[in-house]
Structure formats: C-alpha cells, structure tokens
Amino acid sequence: MRRTLTLDLSLAATTTRYMGIPDAGSLKWRVRDIRLISDASISTHASNYYTIAIAGSDGTTAIGSWTANSTGGTALTAGVAHQISPAASTGKAGELISSSGQTLKVTGTKTGAPSDLTGQLLVELEAVN
C-alpha cells in the first residue's frame, strides 16, 4: 500500500507546516520518495536562499532536506520535480513509526532576501511490516 502526501508551498518568510500521516493500522510507513516542484526557477546563492527541512513526527528526526545555498545546494527548474533523498539517519530509506494523527514537520527557512518560493512538496509513503 502506498500513499502520496502533497503540501502546497508558498514561502515568503520562514514558515513551518505539517503533513498528516494516514493511519496504516499495525503497519509502519517508509518514506520512498520526496520531490519538490517549484513554480519558478530558483538559482543557488550564497546569501539569499531557502532551506526546506522535513522532520518526523517528533519534529526533530531528519527525513530529508533541500537548500538553494550555493555551498552544497541545488537550483530548481520551474515545473521539474527535484528529488530529495531521504536522510540516511532515518534507516530503511526513511522508516517512520506511524499511527493515526502523526505528522511530518516541514520547515522552510529564509536566509537573506530570496525570491518567494511557491510550488508543491510530494512525499511518497509505503506501508511495511
């Protein structure tokens, strides 16, 4: 069983949003894929950029992240899905212990004065034993 969670992004400032994890009964959810789709192309920059961090239900366990910081960051092309690799620290490609009511915490952090970032964040989950 797989589910794709979708979060519409509209970042003009540092923002925190949440994505609800569906109930999987006695199963656990594994993060299979994370994709970021921007409405406009975003270039990397040393002092004007966004960072998006996805955390687990505890709000701190890293699930994945993206940045447009020119040191290690990645540019986005408008309308093209950019893959975000699940964090290695989550084990088993991002396994989550899930139950009804848990969430993923998505934080968009603004550094400097970048252009607004709008688009979608897609997180594909797979139920596992």
ABEGO torsion letter per residue (X at the ends): XBBBBBBBBBBABBBBBBBBBBBAEABBBBBABBBBBBABBBBBBAABBBBBBBBBAAGABBABBBBABABGBBBBBBGBBBBBBBBAAAEGGGBBBBBBGBBBBBBBBBBEBBBBBBEBBBBBBBBBX
